[in-house]
Amino acid sequence: MKDMKKRVSFIIPCYRSEHTLGKVVSEIHATLKELKEYDYEIILVNDCSPDGTWAAIRRLCQEDGRIRGISFARNFGQHAALMAGLRQSAGDYVVCLDDDGQTPADEAGKLLEKLEEGYDAVYASYAHKQHSLFRNLGSKVNELMTRIMLEKPRELYISSYFAVRRFVAEDMVRYENSYPYVIGLVLRATKNITNVEVNHRERQEGSSGYTLKKLLGLWFNGFTAFSVKPLRIATCMGCMSAAAGFLYGLYTIIKRLVNPQVPVGFSSTMAAIVFFGGMIMIMLGLIGEYIGRIYISMNNSPQYVIRERVNMEEHTEL
């Protein structure tokens, strides 16, 4: 009796990719023909793209029953799209990749091989990234943030092309709050993670959907959703500011006692007021951010809202 094939779920968040998505899907088909030990499914999640991406997804679903489509009611972001795909996936392994062809689907076998070796999660790493200077800078900031706030190992490279085992995917979808952050969910589930090097291609069409505003929102979401370290840092900064204020006041008193002719400086007083006022506002802002997220979560604000599905059972899901 032959062993049953393991199943791989490919999840692709889609935004402005009507001209590139077909090539990515064709590459997955060609790759899995070579990897005969796996069955597979492809889940395409349209993040309310303003172009013809959903029409392209519907067409691909009609051509192949292994392809399933989800369309959001509005734009919820890449991480919400990944969460929607994870909840619909059924594979023993889950592979997440981009819709623009920059993440090479024909090298998915490298990620699957590492999972077969016993790793729980595998991230693709790139010797030469073909992103713009802005995106590369954003990646470096994200790398620093995940290392400090989420305790990511220094040697681990994080990218949007990764694969996880079923139990990791199931743990990730247990998170039902309004601000999913996929990297944090993976790191929360397991530390048995490795990298595998793949090629990174030049973008075939268009530009990255990540604006400065979206990147800032993503970073802020990352370090407030899964860590209380910002609050601890704010506490430390408050202690240091209080100590600095105390020492400066002591210095002023001593200076005045040593030389009574020394005038009390208005500018230094104002500088101290502005500095400590700014520190207080930063700390209050951080506390307010955490309280706001708690409030939104209590109101059951959804991670995403699905408008339409193709090639899957119709059921209500938020």
C-alpha positions in Angstrom: 0.0 0.0 0.0 1.5 3.3 -1.0 1.8 6.1 1.5 -0.7 8.9 1.2 0.7 12.1 -0.3 1.2 15.1 2.0 -0.8 18.1 1.0 0.7 21.6 0.6 -1.5 24.8 0.8 -0.1 27.8 -1.1 -1.5 31.1 0.2 -1.1 34.2 -1.9 -2.4 37.7 -0.7 -3.3 39.5 -3.9 -3.3 43.3 -4.6 -2.9 44.9 -8.0 -1.7 41.7 -9.5 -4.1 40.9 -12.3 -1.2 40.7 -14.8 1.3 38.7 -12.6 -0.9 36.3 -10.7 -1.4 33.9 -13.6 2.4 33.5 -14.0 2.8 32.8 -10.3 0.0 30.2 -10.3 1.5 28.5 -13.5 4.8 28.3 -11.8 3.3 26.6 -8.8 1.6 24.0 -11.1 4.9 23.4 -12.9 6.9 23.0 -9.7 4.4 20.6 -8.1 4.5 18.4 -11.2 8.1 17.8 -10.3 7.4 17.3 -6.6 5.2 14.2 -7.2 5.2 13.3 -3.4 2.8 16.2 -2.7 -0.8 17.1 -3.4 -1.6 20.8 -3.3 -4.2 23.6 -3.2 -3.8 27.3 -4.0 -5.7 29.9 -2.0 -5.8 33.4 -3.5 -7.0 36.2 -1.3 -8.0 39.4 -3.0 -7.4 42.3 -0.6 -10.0 44.5 -2.2 -7.7 45.3 -5.1 -9.0 48.3 -7.3 -7.9 46.7 -10.6 -9.1 43.4 -12.2 -7.3 41.1 -9.7 -10.6 39.5 -8.5 -11.7 38.8 -12.1 -8.3 37.1 -12.7 -8.8 35.0 -9.5 -12.3 33.9 -10.6 -10.9 32.9 -14.0 -8.1 30.9 -12.4 -10.6 29.2 -10.1 -12.8 28.2 -13.0 -9.8 26.6 -14.8 -8.7 24.5 -11.9 -10.7 23.2 -8.9 -7.5 23.1 -6.8 -7.5 26.9 -6.8 -9.8 28.7 -4.3 -10.6 32.4 -4.1 -11.5 34.8 -1.4 -12.4 38.5 -1.8 -12.4 41.0 1.0 -15.1 43.7 1.4 -12.4 46.3 1.9 -8.7 46.5 2.1 -7.5 44.9 5.4 -3.8 44.4 4.6 -1.4 41.6 3.8 -1.4 40.1 7.2 -5.2 39.9 7.4 -5.2 38.2 4.0 -2.7 35.6 5.2 -4.9 34.9 8.2 -7.9 34.4 6.0 -5.9 32.0 3.8 -4.6 30.1 6.8 -8.1 29.6 8.1 -9.2 28.1 4.8 -6.1 25.9 4.3 -6.1 22.2 4.9 -2.5 21.2 4.0 0.0 19.4 6.1 2.4 22.2 5.1 1.5 25.8 4.3 3.6 28.0 2.0 3.0 31.7 1.9 4.3 33.8 -1.0 3.8 37.1 -2.9 1.7 37.7 -5.9 4.2 39.7 -7.9 6.6 36.9 -8.9 9.5 38.2 -6.9 9.3 35.3 -4.5 10.3 32.3 -6.7 7.5 29.6 -6.5 9.8 27.2 -8.4 12.0 27.0 -5.3 9.2 26.1 -3.0 10.8 22.6 -2.8 13.7 24.1 -0.8 11.3 25.3 1.9 9.4 22.0 1.9 12.7 20.0 2.2 13.6 21.9 5.4 10.2 21.1 6.9 10.8 17.4 6.0 14.1 17.7 7.9 12.1 18.5 11.1 11.9 22.3 11.2 8.5 23.8 12.2 8.9 26.9 10.1 11.2 28.0 7.2 11.8 31.5 5.9 13.4 32.2 2.5 16.5 34.4 2.6 18.0 36.3 -0.3 21.6 37.0 -1.1 20.6 39.9 -3.3 17.2 41.5 -2.8 15.7 43.3 -5.8 13.5 45.6 -3.8 13.7 49.4 -3.9 15.9 51.3 -1.5 12.8 52.3 0.4 11.6 48.7 0.8 15.1 47.5 1.8 15.3 50.3 4.4 11.9 49.2 5.7 13.1 45.6 5.9 16.1 46.6 8.0 13.9 48.5 10.4 11.5 45.6 10.6 14.4 43.3 11.3 15.6 45.5 14.2 12.1 45.8 15.6 11.4 42.0 15.6 14.8 41.3 17.2 14.3 43.8 20.0 10.6 43.5 20.6 9.8 39.9 19.6 13.1 38.3 20.6 13.7 37.0 17.1 17.1 35.3 16.9 19.8 37.6 15.3 20.7 35.0 12.7 17.2 34.4 11.5 16.1 36.3 8.4 12.4 37.1 8.1 10.7 37.5 4.7 7.2 37.2 3.2 8.1 33.9 1.6 7.8 31.2 4.3 6.5 27.7 5.1 5.1 26.3 8.3 3.8 23.0 9.5 0.1 22.4 10.2 0.3 22.7 13.9 1.9 26.1 13.6 -0.8 27.3 11.2 -3.5 26.1 13.6 -1.9 28.0 16.5 -1.7 31.1 14.4 -5.4 31.1 13.5 -6.3 30.9 17.2 -5.4 34.6 17.3 -8.7 36.4 16.7 -7.9 40.0 17.7 -8.1 42.9 15.3 -4.4 43.4 14.6 -2.8 40.2 13.3 1.0 40.2 12.9 2.1 37.0 11.2 5.8 37.2 12.2 4.8 37.5 15.8 2.4 34.6 15.6 5.0 32.3 14.1 7.6 33.3 16.7 5.0 32.8 19.4 4.3 29.2 18.2 7.8 27.9 17.8 11.5 28.6 17.9 12.4 25.7 15.7 12.8 27.9 12.7 15.5 28.1 10.0 16.4 29.9 6.7 16.9 28.6 3.2 18.5 30.8 0.5 16.5 31.4 -2.7 16.7 33.8 -5.6 14.9 37.1 -5.4 13.6 38.4 -8.7 13.1 41.9 -10.0 9.5 43.1 -9.9 7.9 42.4 -13.3 5.2 45.1 -13.0 4.1 48.0 -10.8 5.5 49.0 -7.5 5.3 47.8 -3.9 1.9 48.4 -2.1 3.7 49.3 1.1 3.7 53.1 1.6 5.5 54.8 4.4 2.2 55.1 6.3 1.5 51.3 5.9 5.0 50.4 7.0 4.8 52.6 10.1 1.4 51.1 10.9 2.8 47.5 10.5 5.8 48.2 12.7 3.7 49.8 15.4 1.3 46.9 15.2 4.1 44.4 15.6 5.6 45.8 18.7 2.4 46.6 20.5 0.5 43.4 19.6 2.9 40.9 21.0 5.1 42.6 23.5 4.9 44.9 26.5 8.5 46.0 26.0 7.5 49.4 24.7 5.8 50.1 28.1 8.9 48.9 29.9 11.1 51.1 27.7 8.8 54.0 28.5 9.1 53.3 32.2 12.9 53.2 31.9 13.0 56.4 30.0 10.7 58.0 32.6 13.1 56.9 35.4 16.1 58.2 33.5 14.3 61.6 32.8 13.3 61.9 36.5 16.9 61.1 37.5 18.3 63.7 35.0 15.8 66.3 36.3 16.8 65.6 39.9 20.5 65.9 39.1 20.0 69.0 37.1 18.0 70.6 40.0 20.8 69.5 42.5 23.4 71.1 40.2 21.4 74.3 40.0 21.1 74.6 43.8 24.8 73.9 44.3 25.8 76.4 41.7 23.5 79.0 43.3 25.0 78.3 46.7 28.6 78.6 45.4 28.0 81.7 43.5 24.8 83.7 44.5 25.3 86.1 41.6 24.6 83.4 39.0 21.2 84.2 37.5 18.5 81.5 37.2 18.2 80.7 33.5 14.7 81.0 32.0 15.8 79.2 28.8 17.1 76.1 30.8 13.9 76.0 32.8 11.8 76.1 29.6 14.0 73.4 28.0 13.5 71.2 31.0 9.7 71.7 30.9 9.5 71.0 27.2 11.7 67.9 27.5 9.8 66.3 30.4 6.5 67.3 29.0 7.4 65.6 25.7 8.5 62.4 27.6 5.2 62.4 29.5 3.2 62.7 26.3 5.1 59.8 24.6 4.4 57.6 27.6 0.8 58.5 27.7 0.5 57.9 24.0 1.9 54.4 24.4 -0.5 53.6 27.2 -3.3 55.0 25.2 -2.3 52.8 22.2 -2.5 49.7 24.3 -5.8 50.7 25.9 -7.2 51.6 22.5 -6.4 48.1 21.2 -8.0 46.5 24.2 -11.1 48.6 23.5 -11.2 47.7 19.8 -10.7 44.0 20.6 -13.6 44.1 23.2 -15.8 45.5 20.4 -15.0 42.4 18.3 -13.7 44.4 15.4 -13.0 41.8 12.7 -9.6 41.0 11.2 -11.3 40.9 7.8 -14.7 40.6 6.2 -15.2 38.3 3.2 -17.4 39.5 0.5 -17.2 36.5 -1.9 -15.7 33.0 -2.2 -15.0 30.8 -5.1 -14.5 27.0 -5.0 -15.2 26.7 -1.3 -18.1 26.2 1.0 -20.2 29.3 1.7 -20.1 30.0 5.4 -19.9 33.2 7.5 -16.5 34.1 8.8 -14.9 37.3 10.1 
